[in-house]
């Protein structure tokens, strides 16, 4: 594995083709998450509350699809 920082503020990672693609995709998803949230000032408790609100709302709208 080779990790290098380029002149234009990027990091290039070179991996062997023997790396499991499923695991690599999970790693890429995590790095995308880190990049997307890097400037967030939200507290974990606020994120948890928002997630609970969204899940409650979704369940209220979709409950009849799953419970008959």
N, C-alpha and C positions, 0 to 999 in steps of 0.2 A: 504494500500500500504506500502511496506517495501523496503527501499533503503539501500544497504550496499556495502561497498568497500572491496574487497577481498585482500589478501596478495600479489597476483600476478598481481596487477595493473589493476583490472577489477572492474566494478560496476554491481551489481546484483539487479534487480528490480523485486519484486514479486507483482503481481496485482490480484485482484479478477476476477473470470471468468465472472462477470457481465459487465466488460468493453467491449464496442462496438469494434468488431474486425476491422472494417473499420477505425475507428479513431485511434486505436492502430497501424495499419499498416502505416498510415500517420505519426504518431509520430516516428515509427521505421525508416521510410524513411528519415525523417528530421535528426535523430540522425546519420544515416549512412552518410548523406551529411556533417554534422558537423565533423565527424571523417575523412572523405575523404579530406576535405579542411582545416583541422586544421593546417597544416604546409605550406599552400599556401601563397606565397608572392604576388600573383596577386592582382591588384587593381580592384575595381568594374568596372571602366571605361574600363579596358582591357578585362574583362570578357564580358561586354556588346558589345564591338566591335567584339570580336570573335563570339559571338552568332549571331550578325547581319550578319557577313560574312558567317557563316554556313547557316543561313536561306536564304540569297540571293542566295547562290550557290545551295542549295537544290531546291528552287523555279525555278531557271533557268533550272535545269535538269528535273523537274517533272511537270512543268506548263502544258504541252500538255496533261497530264493525267486528268487534272481537267477542262481545258477550251477547248471547241471544237468549 
